[in-house]
Amino acid sequence: MATNMNTGLGRTDVRRVDQVCDARLATVNRVARLVVDGETGLARLHRLSNAAVELSSIMILQIGHIIQVDLSETISKRATVVASDNGRHTLLFQHQIDCAELLRELVAEARSARARPLRLTTPATPAVGRSTNGLHQLELGNISQRGMMVRHNGSFQEGLRVWVQLPNGRECRGVVRWAKDDFAGLELIDILSVNELGAISELGRGMN
């Protein structure tokens, strides 16, 4: 991917195309999932308008890149990077949106029974678990800021407290919320930050 570029390209055009929707909705503090060139990761949203979104990401996003922006597990938009400055990026939507309505949909979804944090699917990523049952060789299936699904040796049981060390050295505590066959879902006590999940490839750093 390209280097960081300090440029205002696209900012003037975005503001001319569209005034920011209701001022109370202009500044948002939401998390999105980005998909670009086979890489996925979480990003922090800062501003949302009918024409564009401004966000922060640890991934190097190149001017002209077309990005899939997942605002929830059911709401996705495609956008083009038009400005980039020290990890903060402006993306122009391929099709304009009604940002006020979109935020209302996201709030309603977050309050519904189907709400869940954005997950990142992990490619066969090994991890090490530790519990009162001893050490466990695990394989991540997916991960979010608040949980993960892992494959284990069948010894996990609901309610078991587990310490999981990711390949990059990050260790987090969790509780097994469900276990079926050799798969289990863990709720994390140590919530992962957006930057820690900013690029799925970073989870594998430190693997032999």
TORPA-4810 file (N, C-alpha, C, O; in nm, 3 decimals):
<nodes>
NODE_1_0.085_-0.118_0.000_0.000_0.000_0.000_0.089_0.124_0.000_0.208_0.113_0.029_M
NODE_2_0.034_0.240_-0.032_0.114_0.359_-0.052_0.159_0.419_0.079_0.110_0.383_0.186_A
NODE_3_0.254_0.513_0.070_0.300_0.585_0.187_0.196_0.686_0.230_0.106_0.722_0.154_T
NODE_4_0.211_0.733_0.356_0.123_0.840_0.401_0.146_0.964_0.318_0.261_0.999_0.291_N
NODE_5_0.041_1.029_0.277_0.052_1.151_0.199_-0.017_1.264_0.273_-0.132_1.251_0.313_M
NODE_6_0.054_1.376_0.292_-0.002_1.490_0.360_-0.062_1.581_0.255_0.008_1.664_0.196_N
NODE_7_-0.189_1.567_0.230_-0.253_1.640_0.122_-0.395_1.675_0.159_-0.460_1.601_0.233_T
NODE_8_-0.443_1.787_0.108_-0.581_1.828_0.130_-0.669_1.788_0.015_-0.784_1.833_0.007_G
NODE_9_-0.620_1.704_-0.077_-0.695_1.665_-0.194_-0.833_1.614_-0.156_-0.845_1.522_-0.075_L
NODE_10_-0.933_1.672_-0.213_-1.069_1.624_-0.192_-1.144_1.694_-0.081_-1.267_1.688_-0.078_G
NODE_11_-1.073_1.761_0.011_-1.143_1.821_0.124_-1.236_1.933_0.079_-1.352_1.940_0.120_R
NODE_12_-1.185_2.023_-0.007_-1.267_2.134_-0.053_-1.387_2.083_-0.132_-1.499_2.132_-0.115_T
NODE_13_-1.362_1.983_-0.219_-1.470_1.928_-0.300_-1.578_1.867_-0.214_-1.697_1.885_-0.239_D
NODE_14_-1.537_1.793_-0.110_-1.634_1.727_-0.022_-1.722_1.830_0.044_-1.844_1.812_0.052_V
NODE_15_-1.662_1.940_0.091_-1.743_2.041_0.160_-1.834_2.114_0.064_-1.942_2.157_0.102_R
NODE_16_-1.791_2.128_-0.062_-1.873_2.195_-0.159_-1.990_2.105_-0.200_-2.102_2.152_-0.220_R
NODE_17_-1.962_1.975_-0.214_-2.066_1.880_-0.255_-2.175_1.873_-0.151_-2.293_1.856_-0.184_V
NODE_18_-2.137_1.885_-0.025_-2.233_1.850_0.080_-2.199_1.921_0.209_-2.086_1.913_0.256_D
NODE_19_-2.294_1.989_0.266_-2.278_2.044_0.400_-2.294_1.929_0.499_-2.374_1.838_0.477_Q
NODE_20_-2.217_1.933_0.607_-2.227_1.828_0.707_-2.371_1.822_0.757_-2.434_1.925_0.781_V
NODE_21_-2.422_1.698_0.772_-2.560_1.683_0.820_-2.571_1.742_0.959_-2.472_1.793_1.011_C
NODE_22_-2.684_1.738_1.018_-2.710_1.800_1.147_-2.585_1.806_1.234_-2.517_1.706_1.251_D
NODE_23_-2.554_1.924_1.289_-2.430_1.945_1.364_-2.415_1.847_1.479_-2.304_1.809_1.514_A
NODE_24_-2.527_1.806_1.538_-2.521_1.713_1.651_-2.475_1.575_1.606_-2.430_1.494_1.687_R
NODE_25_-2.486_1.548_1.474_-2.447_1.418_1.422_-2.313_1.423_1.350_-2.261_1.320_1.305_L
NODE_26_-2.256_1.544_1.337_-2.136_1.560_1.256_-2.016_1.487_1.317_-1.940_1.422_1.245_A
NODE_27_-2.000_1.497_1.448_-1.887_1.431_1.514_-1.937_1.302_1.576_-2.024_1.302_1.663_T
NODE_28_-1.882_1.192_1.529_-1.925_1.062_1.579_-1.806_0.992_1.643_-1.691_1.021_1.611_V
NODE_29_-1.835_0.901_1.731_-1.729_0.825_1.797_-1.764_0.678_1.780_-1.795_0.608_1.877_N
NODE_30_-1.757_0.634_1.656_-1.796_0.498_1.624_-1.679_0.423_1.565_-1.579_0.482_1.523_R
NODE_31_-1.694_0.292_1.562_-1.592_0.205_1.505_-1.645_0.146_1.376_-1.762_0.109_1.367_V
NODE_32_-1.560_0.139_1.276_-1.595_0.077_1.149_-1.492_-0.030_1.117_-1.381_-0.030_1.171_A
NODE_33_-1.529_-0.121_1.030_-1.435_-0.223_0.980_-1.401_-0.188_0.836_-1.490_-0.167_0.753_R
NODE_34_-1.272_-0.182_0.807_-1.227_-0.152_0.672_-1.179_-0.280_0.604_-1.114_-0.364_0.666_L
NODE_35_-1.211_-0.292_0.476_-1.163_-0.403_0.395_-1.097_-0.343_0.272_-1.161_-0.273_0.195_V
NODE_36_-0.966_-0.371_0.254_-0.893_-0.317_0.140_-0.778_-0.409_0.104_-0.697_-0.445_0.189_V
NODE_37_-0.771_-0.446_-0.021_-0.661_-0.529_-0.073_-0.639_-0.654_0.012_-0.524_-0.692_0.037_D
NODE_38_-0.746_-0.718_0.055_-0.732_-0.841_0.131_-0.702_-0.823_0.279_-0.696_-0.921_0.353_G
NODE_39_-0.682_-0.700_0.323_-0.656_-0.670_0.464_-0.783_-0.617_0.528_-0.860_-0.545_0.464_E
NODE_40_-0.805_-0.653_0.652_-0.918_-0.599_0.727_-0.868_-0.544_0.860_-0.767_-0.589_0.912_T
NODE_41_-0.939_-0.448_0.912_-0.902_-0.391_1.041_-1.007_-0.292_1.086_-1.094_-0.252_1.008_G
NODE_42_-0.998_-0.252_1.211_-1.092_-0.155_1.267_-1.038_-0.014_1.250_-0.917_0.008_1.247_L
NODE_43_-1.130_0.082_1.240_-1.095_0.223_1.228_-1.189_0.304_1.316_-1.300_0.261_1.346_A
NODE_44_-1.142_0.422_1.357_-1.223_0.512_1.438_-1.283_0.621_1.350_-1.211_0.691_1.280_R
NODE_45_-1.418_0.634_1.354_-1.485_0.737_1.276_-1.484_0.869_1.353_-1.502_0.872_1.475_L
NODE_46_-1.463_0.979_1.279_-1.462_1.111_1.340_-1.576_1.200_1.290_-1.645_1.264_1.369_H
NODE_47_-1.595_1.203_1.158_-1.701_1.287_1.102_-1.771_1.210_0.991_-1.709_1.132_0.918_R
NODE_48_-1.900_1.234_0.981_-1.980_1.167_0.879_-2.071_1.269_0.814_-2.139_1.346_0.882_L
NODE_49_-2.073_1.270_0.681_-2.164_1.357_0.606_-2.232_1.275_0.499_-2.205_1.155_0.485_S
NODE_50_-2.319_1.338_0.424_-2.386_1.266_0.317_-2.289_1.222_0.208_-2.313_1.124_0.139_N
NODE_51_-2.180_1.295_0.194_-2.085_1.267_0.085_-1.962_1.191_0.128_-1.902_1.120_0.047_A
NODE_52_-1.923_1.203_0.255_-1.792_1.151_0.293_-1.786_1.111_0.439_-1.876_1.139_0.517_A
NODE_53_-1.676_1.044_0.473_-1.649_1.007_0.610_-1.501_1.035_0.639_-1.416_1.012_0.553_V
NODE_54_-1.472_1.084_0.758_-1.335_1.103_0.803_-1.308_1.001_0.914_-1.389_0.986_1.006_E
NODE_55_-1.197_0.934_0.905_-1.166_0.829_1.001_-1.016_0.817_1.024_-0.936_0.869_0.946_L
NODE_56_-0.980_0.748_1.131_-0.841_0.718_1.161_-0.819_0.569_1.150_-0.902_0.489_1.192_S
NODE_57_-0.704_0.531_1.091_-0.671_0.390_1.074_-0.520_0.374_1.079_-0.446_0.461_1.032_S
NODE_58_-0.472_0.261_1.135_-0.329_0.235_1.134_-0.284_0.179_1.000_-0.164_0.172_0.972_I
NODE_59_-0.380_0.137_0.916_-0.344_0.092_0.782_-0.307_0.213_0.696_-0.362_0.322_0.713_M
NODE_60_-0.213_0.193_0.605_-0.175_0.300_0.514_-0.269_0.294_0.395_-0.260_0.205_0.310_I
NODE_61_-0.358_0.390_0.389_-0.459_0.394_0.283_-0.412_0.488_0.173_-0.379_0.604_0.200_L
NODE_62_-0.409_0.439_0.054_-0.355_0.514_-0.060_-0.464_0.597_-0.127_-0.578_0.552_-0.141_Q
NODE_63_-0.428_0.719_-0.167_-0.521_0.802_-0.241_-0.571_0.724_-0.363_-0.491_0.669_-0.439_I
NODE_64_-0.702_0.721_-0.382_-0.761_0.650_-0.493_-0.805_0.508_-0.460_-0.878_0.447_-0.538_G
NODE_65_-0.762_0.456_-0.345_-0.805_0.323_-0.304_-0.957_0.322_-0.281_-1.012_0.414_-0.222_H
NODE_66_-1.022_0.217_-0.328_-1.163_0.196_-0.300_-1.173_0.104_-0.179_-1.123_-0.008_-0.180_I
NODE_67_-1.239_0.153_-0.076_-1.244_0.084_0.053_-1.386_0.039_0.083_-1.482_0.112_0.058_I
NODE_68_-1.399_-0.082_0.135_-1.529_-0.124_0.190_-1.533_-0.081_0.336_-1.449_-0.122_0.415_Q
NODE_69_-1.631_0.000_0.370_-1.646_0.050_0.507_-1.768_-0.017_0.568_-1.882_0.013_0.531_V
NODE_70_-1.745_-0.108_0.662_-1.855_-0.176_0.731_-1.886_-0.100_0.860_-1.805_-0.099_0.953_D
NODE_71_-2.001_-0.037_0.864_-2.041_0.039_0.982_-2.106_-0.050_1.087_-2.112_-0.014_1.205_L
NODE_72_-2.154_-0.165_1.045_-2.205_-0.269_1.134_-2.196_-0.399_1.055_-2.148_-0.400_0.942_S
NODE_73_-2.241_-0.508_1.114_-2.237_-0.635_1.043_-2.338_-0.639_0.928_-2.332_-0.729_0.844_E
NODE_74_-2.431_-0.544_0.924_-2.533_-0.544_0.819_-2.530_-0.420_0.729_-2.596_-0.418_0.625_T
NODE_75_-2.455_-0.318_0.768_-2.452_-0.193_0.692_-2.311_-0.166_0.640_-2.219_-0.142_0.718_I
NODE_76_-2.296_-0.170_0.509_-2.165_-0.148_0.445_-2.178_-0.043_0.335_-2.280_-0.034_0.268_S
NODE_77_-2.071_0.035_0.319_-2.064_0.135_0.213_-1.927_0.125_0.147_-1.829_0.085_0.209_K
NODE_78_-1.922_0.163_0.019_-1.795_0.168_-0.052_-1.757_0.314_-0.071_-1.842_0.398_-0.102_R
NODE_79_-1.628_0.343_-0.052_-1.582_0.481_-0.058_-1.440_0.485_-0.112_-1.366_0.386_-0.106_A
NODE_80_-1.403_0.600_-0.166_-1.270_0.620_-0.225_-1.190_0.715_-0.139_-1.240_0.820_-0.098_T
NODE_81_-1.064_0.681_-0.112_-0.976_0.766_-0.033_-0.940_0.889_-0.116_-0.886_0.876_-0.226_V
NODE_82_-0.971_1.008_-0.064_-0.940_1.132_-0.137_-0.842_1.221_-0.062_-0.791_1.317_-0.120_V
NODE_83_-0.814_1.192_0.065_-0.717_1.271_0.140_-0.661_1.184_0.253_-0.732_1.100_0.309_A
NODE_84_-0.533_1.207_0.286_-0.468_1.128_0.390_-0.363_1.214_0.459_-0.282_1.280_0.393_S
NODE_85_-0.365_1.213_0.591_-0.271_1.296_0.667_-0.243_1.232_0.802_-0.326_1.238_0.893_D
NODE_86_-0.125_1.169_0.814_-0.080_1.112_0.942_-0.182_1.019_1.005_-0.214_1.032_1.123_N
NODE_87_-0.233_0.926_0.927_-0.325_0.826_0.979_-0.470_0.867_0.982_-0.555_0.787_1.018_G
NODE_88_-0.500_0.990_0.946_-0.639_1.037_0.938_-0.675_1.053_0.791_-0.599_1.113_0.715_R
NODE_89_-0.788_1.000_0.752_-0.823_0.989_0.610_-0.963_1.042_0.584_-1.052_1.032_0.668_H
NODE_90_-0.981_1.097_0.464_-1.113_1.135_0.415_-1.150_1.043_0.300_-1.074_1.028_0.205_T
NODE_91_-1.268_0.982_0.309_-1.317_0.890_0.207_-1.447_0.945_0.150_-1.537_0.982_0.225_L
NODE_92_-1.456_0.949_0.019_-1.575_0.997_-0.050_-1.662_0.877_-0.086_-1.616_0.785_-0.154_L
NODE_93_-1.787_0.877_-0.042_-1.877_0.766_-0.073_-1.901_0.757_-0.223_-1.912_0.859_-0.292_F
NODE_94_-1.908_0.635_-0.274_-1.939_0.617_-0.416_-2.081_0.662_-0.446_-2.109_0.710_-0.556_Q
NODE_95_-2.170_0.648_-0.350_-2.307_0.696_-0.364_-2.341_0.773_-0.236_-2.321_0.723_-0.126_H
NODE_96_-2.391_0.893_-0.252_-2.424_0.974_-0.135_-2.527_0.904_-0.047_-2.610_0.827_-0.095_Q
NODE_97_-2.519_0.933_0.081_-2.607_0.870_0.180_-2.689_0.977_0.251_-2.664_1.097_0.234_I
NODE_98_-2.784_0.935_0.328_-2.855_1.022_0.422_-2.794_0.991_0.558_-2.835_0.896_0.625_D
NODE_99_-2.696_1.072_0.599_-2.620_1.034_0.718_-2.705_1.037_0.845_-2.683_0.956_0.935_C
NODE_100_-2.803_1.129_0.853_-2.889_1.133_0.971_-2.969_1.004_0.982_-2.981_0.946_1.091_A
NODE_101_-3.024_0.958_0.871_-3.101_0.834_0.871_-3.010_0.715_0.899_-3.049_0.623_0.971_E
NODE_102_-2.890_0.718_0.843_-2.796_0.608_0.865_-2.760_0.596_1.013_-2.756_0.485_1.067_L
NODE_103_-2.735_0.708_1.078_-2.701_0.703_1.220_-2.818_0.655_1.303_-2.800_0.585_1.403_L
NODE_104_-2.939_0.692_1.263_-3.057_0.641_1.334_-3.066_0.489_1.319_-3.100_0.419_1.415_R
NODE_105_-3.036_0.438_1.199_-3.037_0.293_1.178_-2.933_0.224_1.265_-2.958_0.119_1.322_E
NODE_106_-2.815_0.285_1.274_-2.708_0.225_1.354_-2.743_0.224_1.503_-2.715_0.127_1.573_L
NODE_107_-2.805_0.332_1.550_-2.847_0.337_1.690_-2.953_0.231_1.718_-2.946_0.161_1.820_V
NODE_108_-3.050_0.218_1.628_-3.156_0.119_1.645_-3.098_-0.022_1.645_-3.138_-0.106_1.725_A
NODE_109_-3.003_-0.046_1.554_-2.941_-0.179_1.547_-2.863_-0.209_1.674_-2.866_-0.321_1.725_E
NODE_110_-2.791_-0.107_1.727_-2.711_-0.127_1.847_-2.798_-0.160_1.968_-2.753_-0.226_2.061_A
NODE_111_-2.924_-0.115_1.966_-3.013_-0.140_2.079_-3.092_-0.270_2.062_-3.165_-0.311_2.153_R
NODE_112_-3.078_-0.334_1.947_-3.157_-0.454_1.921_-3.087_-0.579_1.976_-2.970_-0.575_2.016_S
NODE_113_-3.161_-0.688_1.979_-3.107_-0.814_2.031_-2.998_-0.870_1.941_-2.916_-0.950_1.987_A
NODE_114_-2.995_-0.830_1.815_-2.896_-0.885_1.722_-2.764_-0.808_1.723_-2.671_-0.844_1.651_R
NODE_115_-2.756_-0.703_1.805_-2.636_-0.620_1.808_-2.515_-0.700_1.854_-2.524_-0.780_1.947_A
NODE_116_-2.402_-0.678_1.787_-2.276_-0.740_1.828_-2.162_-0.657_1.773_-2.176_-0.594_1.668_R
NODE_117_-2.048_-0.655_1.844_-1.934_-0.577_1.796_-1.885_-0.630_1.661_-1.900_-0.748_1.630_P
NODE_118_-1.826_-0.541_1.583_-1.769_-0.582_1.455_-1.658_-0.684_1.476_-1.570_-0.665_1.559_L
NODE_119_-1.664_-0.791_1.400_-1.567_-0.900_1.414_-1.469_-0.898_1.297_-1.502_-0.855_1.186_R
NODE_120_-1.349_-0.946_1.324_-1.249_-0.965_1.220_-1.223_-1.115_1.208_-1.189_-1.181_1.306_L
NODE_121_-1.240_-1.168_1.088_-1.208_-1.310_1.065_-1.058_-1.325_1.056_-0.992_-1.251_0.983_T
NODE_122_-1.004_-1.419_1.129_-0.858_-1.436_1.134_-0.816_-1.560_1.056_-0.876_-1.666_1.071_T
NODE_123_-0.714_-1.548_0.972_-0.665_-1.663_0.896_-0.577_-1.754_0.981_-0.463_-1.717_1.011_P
NODE_124_-0.627_-1.870_1.020_-0.550_-1.973_1.092_-0.441_-1.915_1.180_-0.323_-1.939_1.158_A
NODE_125_-0.482_-1.837_1.280_-0.386_-1.769_1.368_-0.375_-1.843_1.501_-0.473_-1.849_1.576_T
NODE_126_-0.258_-1.899_1.532_-0.242_-1.972_1.659_-0.232_-1.877_1.777_-0.185_-1.764_1.763_P
NODE_127_-0.276_-1.923_1.893_-0.264_-1.847_2.017_-0.246_-1.948_2.130_-0.272_-2.067_2.114_A
NODE_128_-0.202_-1.897_2.243_-0.181_-1.983_2.359_-0.278_-1.942_2.469_-0.291_-1.824_2.502_V
NODE_129_-0.347_-2.041_2.526_-0.440_-2.015_2.636_-0.388_-2.076_2.765_-0.314_-2.174_2.765_G
NODE_130_-0.429_-2.016_2.875_-0.390_-2.069_3.007_-0.512_-2.061_3.098_-0.579_-1.958_3.104_R
NODE_131_-0.538_-2.170_3.169_-0.651_-2.173_3.263_-0.615_-2.267_3.377_-0.504_-2.318_3.384_S
NODE_132_-0.711_-2.289_3.465_-0.687_-2.383_3.575_-0.671_-2.525_3.524_-0.625_-2.613_3.597_T
NODE_133_-0.708_-2.548_3.398_-0.690_-2.680_3.337_-0.554_-2.696_3.271_-0.524_-2.801_3.214_N
NODE_134_-0.472_-2.592_3.278_-0.338_-2.599_3.218_-0.326_-2.511_3.095_-0.400_-2.415_3.078_G
NODE_135_-0.230_-2.547_3.008_-0.206_-2.471_2.886_-0.292_-2.526_2.772_-0.321_-2.646_2.767_L
NODE_136_-0.331_-2.438_2.682_-0.415_-2.478_2.569_-0.357_-2.419_2.441_-0.326_-2.300_2.435_H
NODE_137_-0.343_-2.502_2.340_-0.305_-2.454_2.208_-0.434_-2.417_2.134_-0.519_-2.503_2.110_Q
NODE_138_-0.447_-2.293_2.099_-0.570_-2.242_2.040_-0.548_-2.196_1.896_-0.435_-2.173_1.853_L
NODE_139_-0.657_-2.182_1.824_-0.655_-2.123_1.691_-0.771_-2.025_1.683_-0.887_-2.062_1.703_E
NODE_140_-0.739_-1.899_1.653_-0.842_-1.797_1.645_-0.929_-1.818_1.523_-0.879_-1.848_1.414_L
NODE_141_-1.060_-1.803_1.541_-1.153_-1.807_1.429_-1.196_-1.667_1.390_-1.198_-1.633_1.272_G
NODE_142_-1.231_-1.585_1.490_-1.257_-1.444_1.469_-1.235_-1.372_1.600_-1.228_-1.433_1.707_N
NODE_143_-1.225_-1.239_1.590_-1.196_-1.160_1.709_-1.262_-1.024_1.697_-1.273_-0.969_1.587_I
NODE_144_-1.306_-0.971_1.809_-1.362_-0.836_1.814_-1.301_-0.767_1.936_-1.218_-0.826_2.006_S
NODE_145_-1.343_-0.644_1.961_-1.288_-0.574_2.077_-1.328_-0.641_2.207_-1.258_-0.629_2.307_Q
NODE_146_-1.440_-0.711_2.206_-1.494_-0.766_2.330_-1.500_-0.918_2.335_-1.548_-0.974_2.433_R
NODE_147_-1.453_-0.984_2.233_-1.461_-1.130_2.236_-1.384_-1.196_2.124_-1.330_-1.129_2.036_G
NODE_148_-1.381_-1.326_2.128_-1.316_-1.404_2.022_-1.375_-1.544_2.018_-1.424_-1.596_2.118_M
NODE_149_-1.370_-1.603_1.901_-1.404_-1.744_1.887_-1.276_-1.819_1.861_-1.196_-1.780_1.777_M
NODE_150_-1.258_-1.929_1.935_-1.134_-2.006_1.922_-1.164_-2.154_1.902_-1.270_-2.205_1.941_V
NODE_151_-1.070_-2.219_1.840_-1.073_-2.365_1.831_-0.980_-2.419_1.938_-0.868_-2.368_1.954_R
NODE_152_-1.023_-2.520_2.010_-0.944_-2.571_2.122_-0.947_-2.724_2.119_-0.998_-2.785_2.025_H
NODE_153_-0.892_-2.785_2.223_-0.881_-2.931_2.225_-1.000_-3.000_2.289_-0.995_-3.119_2.319_N
NODE_154_-1.109_-2.925_2.311_-1.228_-2.985_2.369_-1.237_-2.971_2.520_-1.332_-3.022_2.581_G
NODE_155_-1.140_-2.904_2.581_-1.138_-2.894_2.728_-1.207_-2.769_2.782_-1.220_-2.755_2.903_S
NODE_156_-1.250_-2.680_2.695_-1.316_-2.558_2.741_-1.460_-2.587_2.781_-1.532_-2.662_2.715_F
NODE_157_-1.500_-2.526_2.893_-1.636_-2.539_2.942_-1.691_-2.401_2.975_-1.615_-2.310_3.009_Q
NODE_158_-1.819_-2.386_2.964_-1.882_-2.257_2.994_-1.845_-2.211_3.134_-1.852_-2.288_3.230_E
NODE_159_-1.805_-2.084_3.145_-1.768_-2.027_3.274_-1.619_-2.033_3.304_-1.574_-1.969_3.399_G
NODE_160_-1.542_-2.107_3.227_-1.398_-2.119_3.250_-1.330_-1.985_3.222_-1.355_-1.923_3.119_L
NODE_161_-1.244_-1.941_3.313_-1.166_-1.819_3.293_-1.036_-1.855_3.222_-0.967_-1.949_3.262_R
NODE_162_-1.005_-1.781_3.119_-0.891_-1.813_3.035_-0.806_-1.689_3.011_-0.859_-1.579_2.993_V
NODE_163_-0.674_-1.706_3.012_-0.581_-1.603_2.971_-0.531_-1.641_2.832_-0.479_-1.751_2.813_W
NODE_164_-0.548_-1.553_2.737_-0.509_-1.582_2.599_-0.395_-1.490_2.559_-0.404_-1.368_2.574_V
NODE_165_-0.287_-1.550_2.508_-0.177_-1.470_2.454_-0.179_-1.479_2.303_-0.167_-1.587_2.245_Q
NODE_166_-0.194_-1.362_2.238_-0.194_-1.355_2.094_-0.051_-1.363_2.041_0.043_-1.339_2.117_L
NODE_167_-0.032_-1.397_1.914_0.104_-1.412_1.859_0.189_-1.286_1.872_0.311_-1.295_1.882_P
NODE_168_0.125_-1.168_1.873_0.202_-1.044_1.885_0.240_-1.012_2.029_0.298_-0.907_2.057_N
NODE_169_0.206_-1.103_2.122_0.244_-1.085_2.262_0.134_-1.028_2.350_0.146_-1.034_2.473_G
NODE_170_0.029_-0.973_2.292_-0.081_-0.916_2.371_-0.152_-1.027_2.446_-0.194_-1.126_2.387_R
NODE_171_-0.166_-1.009_2.577_-0.236_-1.107_2.659_-0.364_-1.046_2.712_-0.364_-0.932_2.759_E
NODE_172_-0.473_-1.120_2.704_-0.601_-1.070_2.753_-0.677_-1.181_2.825_-0.667_-1.299_2.792_C
NODE_173_-0.753_-1.138_2.925_-0.833_-1.231_3.004_-0.973_-1.243_2.945_-1.028_-1.146_2.892_R
NODE_174_-1.029_-1.363_2.955_-1.163_-1.383_2.903_-1.236_-1.492_2.979_-1.177_-1.565_3.059_G
NODE_175_-1.365_-1.502_2.953_-1.450_-1.604_3.014_-1.521_-1.678_2.902_-1.575_-1.617_2.810_V
NODE_176_-1.521_-1.811_2.910_-1.590_-1.891_2.808_-1.740_-1.874_2.827_-1.794_-1.909_2.931_V
NODE_177_-1.806_-1.821_2.724_-1.951_-1.801_2.730_-2.027_-1.916_2.667_-2.140_-1.944_2.707_R
NODE_178_-1.967_-1.983_2.571_-2.028_-2.102_2.513_-1.918_-2.193_2.460_-1.811_-2.146_2.420_W
NODE_179_-1.944_-2.321_2.460_-1.849_-2.419_2.408_-1.927_-2.530_2.340_-2.021_-2.585_2.397_A
NODE_180_-1.886_-2.564_2.218_-1.950_-2.670_2.143_-1.843_-2.744_2.065_-1.772_-2.686_1.983_K
NODE_181_-1.833_-2.874_2.092_-1.729_-2.957_2.030_-1.593_-2.893_2.059_-1.557_-2.874_2.175_D
NODE_182_-1.517_-2.859_1.954_-1.385_-2.800_1.977_-1.382_-2.651_1.946_-1.277_-2.595_1.917_D
NODE_183_-1.499_-2.586_1.952_-1.506_-2.441_1.935_-1.563_-2.378_2.061_-1.642_-2.439_2.133_F
NODE_184_-1.521_-2.255_2.088_-1.569_-2.184_2.207_-1.572_-2.035_2.179_-1.491_-1.982_2.102_A
NODE_185_-1.666_-1.967_2.245_-1.674_-1.822_2.237_-1.633_-1.761_2.369_-1.685_-1.799_2.474_G
NODE_186_-1.539_-1.668_2.365_-1.488_-1.604_2.485_-1.534_-1.458_2.490_-1.525_-1.386_2.391_L
NODE_187_-1.582_-1.416_2.606_-1.607_-1.274_2.631_-1.484_-1.218_2.700_-1.440_-1.271_2.802_E
NODE_188_-1.428_-1.112_2.645_-1.304_-1.058_2.698_-1.329_-0.965_2.816_-1.418_-0.880_2.813_L
NODE_189_-1.249_-0.983_2.920_-1.249_-0.890_3.032_-1.162_-0.770_2.997_-1.193_-0.656_3.033_I
NODE_190_-1.052_-0.796_2.927_-0.962_-0.690_2.880_-1.004_-0.654_2.737_-0.971_-0.725_2.642_D
NODE_191_-1.074_-0.543_2.723_-1.124_-0.503_2.592_-1.009_-0.455_2.505_-0.924_-0.379_2.550_I
NODE_192_-1.006_-0.501_2.380_-0.901_-0.464_2.286_-0.932_-0.328_2.223_-1.048_-0.296_2.197_L
NODE_193_-0.829_-0.249_2.200_-0.849_-0.116_2.143_-0.867_-0.124_1.992_-0.837_-0.226_1.930_S
NODE_194_-0.915_-0.014_1.934_-0.930_-0.007_1.789_-0.794_-0.024_1.722_-0.784_-0.094_1.622_V
NODE_195_-0.690_0.040_1.775_-0.558_0.027_1.714_-0.503_-0.114_1.723_-0.437_-0.161_1.630_N
NODE_196_-0.531_-0.184_1.834_-0.482_-0.321_1.847_-0.545_-0.413_1.743_-0.487_-0.514_1.705_E
NODE_197_-0.663_-0.377_1.697_-0.730_-0.454_1.592_-0.737_-0.373_1.462_-0.825_-0.395_1.379_L
NODE_198_-0.643_-0.280_1.447_-0.644_-0.192_1.331_-0.607_-0.259_1.201_-0.640_-0.208_1.094_G
NODE_199_-0.539_-0.373_1.209_-0.503_-0.450_1.089_-0.487_-0.595_1.132_-0.409_-0.626_1.221_A
NODE_200_-0.562_-0.683_1.068_-0.564_-0.822_1.113_-0.426_-0.885_1.102_-0.394_-0.975_1.179_I
NODE_201_-0.344_-0.839_1.009_-0.210_-0.896_0.993_-0.122_-0.869_1.115_-0.029_-0.945_1.143_S
NODE_202_-0.152_-0.762_1.189_-0.071_-0.728_1.307_-0.087_-0.831_1.418_0.002_-0.845_1.502_E
NODE_203_-0.199_-0.904_1.420_-0.217_-1.006_1.522_-0.114_-1.117_1.508_-0.076_-1.181_1.606_L
NODE_204_-0.067_-1.139_1.385_0.027_-1.247_1.359_0.171_-1.208_1.380_0.259_-1.293_1.365_G
NODE_205_0.199_-1.083_1.414_0.336_-1.040_1.437_0.394_-1.118_1.554_0.332_-1.128_1.660_R
NODE_206_0.512_-1.171_1.535_0.576_-1.248_1.641_0.565_-1.396_1.623_0.628_-1.472_1.696_G
NODE_207_0.483_-1.442_1.522_0.473_-1.584_1.496_0.603_-1.634_1.437_0.668_-1.564_1.359_M
NODE_208_0.641_-1.754_1.474_0.761_-1.814_1.417_0.736_-1.857_1.273_0.826_-1.910_1.208_N
</nodes>
